Amino acid sequence: MSLAEVFRKNPNRRYIMFGGKGGLGKTTFSAATAYWLAQQGKRVLVFSVDPQASLSDIFQQDIYGKGAVEIMPNLFAQEIDADSHIREYQEQIRKKILDMYGLEKIPEEIESYIQAAAAEPAMEESAIFDQVVDIVVAGEYDYYIYDLVPLGHALYYLSMASVYDQWISKITALREQMREYEQMAARVSRKMELQEDQILAELQDIKYRIQTSSGILTDREKTAFFFVLVPEEMILIDTQNAAALFRKFDVPISGYIINRVLPEHLLASPNLPEYLRNRYEMQQRYLRKIDELFGDEVLASVYEMERDITGLPMIERLAKVMFGDGAAS
């Protein structure tokens, strides 16, 4: 089955993810897929959750931290600015402290804590995850294409949904117990019933958003995850190991795409350097190995192009190689 057929036969798969080791072409494949779908008349958002990603470079347009930017009709791109989101967190915390305690200024020791917490490595992942949830829950597009971080981080990102869900569930249960005691005390003392619990409402909203996002990530009807690999030994080993881990997290693997394959016509050149001939032969060995391991799950094989994939003409060219003349449903 070709990559185009996968899209055509699975019209409900609206959440598309490309994953693999860093530097293999996930971002360019994400951009090319978004371009191809947009050409089919679908409204598409391709967004990066990798701080090192380069959608701005690929589309030759500065999109970092600017929300969803229209690249061409139906195609929007977004690079998430985690630092900006962390600053928003900080301001929200400050405002809640000032409002709750009627203070005019945040005490110095609390401000120091807020600053230190923002520097924690997990804070960046949390900020990115929260923005991904916002994007997905909004439901403004026909297709969402995730340009995921490299494999190790991607596994952490994908597991965060269940971790957050468990944590929020515990906090919500505790808050609901407190709410019951507060209401009972109010009735005994014949005081006015408590107003709506804003904290509980906020926790329940967070829980809903996380469940929605995590449900999408593991939904075989709605989600397609494609591994990107190149015909090299270490990449092949890493991909096998990562695929096993993804199955452990119940992430649906829809297929594999091979990138940077040297074309056969190179061998016809009388002046082909020996190292390039050797590399071609090496790739052929690993291509046979990939075929043995993954067989029909390999959906596309993309040859090594002579220049970087930047700008819409090159993106269009890559899309034609990936999808041929197929059309999305």
Buried (B, 14 or more C-beta within 10 A) or exposed (E): EBBBEBBBEBEEBBBBBBBBBBEBBBBBBBBBBBBBBBBBEBBBBBBBBBBEBBBBBBBEBEBBEEEBBEBBEBBBBBBBBBBEBBEEBBEEBBEEBEEEEEEEEBEEEBBEEBEEBBEEEEBBBBBBBBBBBEBBBEEEBBBBBBBBBBBEBBBBBBBBBBEBBEEBBEBBEEBEEEBEEEEEEEEEEEEEEEEEBEEBEEBBEBBEBBBBBBBBBBBBEBBBBBBBBBBBEEBBEBBEEBBEBBEEBEBBBBBBBBBBBBEEEBEEEEEEEEEEBEBBEBBBEBBEEBEEBBEEBBBBBBBEBEEEBBBBEBBEBBBEEBBBEBBBE
